[in-house]
Amino acid sequence: MRKIITILLFVAFFILYPFLDNAFAFRCKGGTKLIEIGDIKFSVLRKCGKPKHREVIGYTLAYPRKREYKIEELVYGPKNGYFYHLIFIGNSLVKIQAERE
């Protein structure tokens, strides 16, 4: 029974995978440098170079320290028909969105 459930979950994942709109990692600079959620902005800029577009999209208040952090978006691409939007809160990468050209 456990084997059947595992197989069904495995199949369901691969059926639903193309419909996920957010990526968890992507490769830049010819596919050799991997960028993942949690990376700091300095390492992303070092690995990927200058973004195609850069914009401050807002600010957030973080508790318990009660500090205001900048929310910034860096856009890379097009790569294989996709633009990659990297969202940083403060200095940490929190979201990667892939958008078809």
C-alpha positions in Angstrom: 0.0 0.0 0.0 2.8 2.4 0.9 4.5 1.7 -2.4 1.4 2.6 -4.4 1.0 5.9 -2.5 4.6 6.8 -3.1 4.3 6.0 -6.8 1.1 8.1 -7.0 2.7 11.1 -5.3 5.7 10.8 -7.6 3.5 10.8 -10.7 1.4 13.6 -9.4 4.5 15.8 -8.8 5.7 15.3 -12.3 2.2 16.1 -13.7 1.8 19.3 -11.7 5.5 20.4 -11.9 5.1 22.4 -15.2 2.2 24.4 -13.6 4.3 25.8 -10.8 5.0 29.5 -11.6 7.9 30.0 -9.1 11.4 28.6 -9.5 13.5 27.7 -6.5 16.9 28.1 -8.2 18.3 29.0 -11.6 21.6 29.0 -13.3 23.2 32.1 -14.8 26.4 32.8 -16.7 26.2 30.0 -19.2 24.6 27.5 -16.8 27.6 27.2 -14.5 26.6 29.3 -11.4 23.6 28.2 -9.4 21.5 30.9 -7.6 19.3 29.7 -4.8 16.8 31.2 -2.3 18.8 32.4 0.7 21.8 33.6 -1.2 23.0 37.1 -0.4 22.8 39.9 -3.0 26.6 40.3 -3.2 27.1 36.7 -4.3 24.2 36.9 -6.8 25.7 40.0 -8.4 29.2 38.3 -8.4 27.8 35.1 -10.0 25.4 36.7 -12.5 26.8 40.2 -13.2 24.8 43.3 -13.7 21.0 42.7 -14.0 18.9 43.8 -17.0 16.6 45.8 -14.6 16.9 46.8 -11.0 14.1 48.4 -8.9 13.1 49.0 -5.3 9.6 47.8 -5.0 8.9 48.6 -1.4 9.8 48.3 2.2 8.9 45.9 5.0 9.1 46.0 8.8 10.7 43.0 10.4 10.0 42.0 14.0 11.2 41.5 16.7 14.0 44.0 15.9 11.6 46.5 14.4 13.9 47.3 11.4 12.8 48.4 8.0 14.2 46.4 5.1 14.2 47.3 1.4 12.4 45.0 -1.0 14.3 45.0 -4.3 13.8 43.2 -7.6 16.6 42.3 -10.0 15.7 41.0 -13.4 18.0 38.7 -15.5 17.4 37.3 -19.0 16.2 36.5 -21.4 17.6 33.0 -21.0 15.9 30.2 -23.0 12.9 32.4 -23.4 12.5 33.3 -19.7 13.1 36.4 -17.6 14.1 35.7 -14.0 12.8 38.1 -11.3 14.9 37.8 -8.1 13.2 39.4 -5.1 15.4 40.4 -2.2 14.3 41.5 1.3 17.2 43.3 2.8 20.2 41.4 1.6 18.7 38.0 1.2 17.1 36.3 -1.8 13.6 35.3 -0.9 11.8 34.5 -4.2 12.7 33.6 -7.7 10.0 34.0 -10.4 10.4 32.8 -14.0 8.3 34.6 -16.6 8.1 33.6 -20.2 9.2 36.3 -22.7 
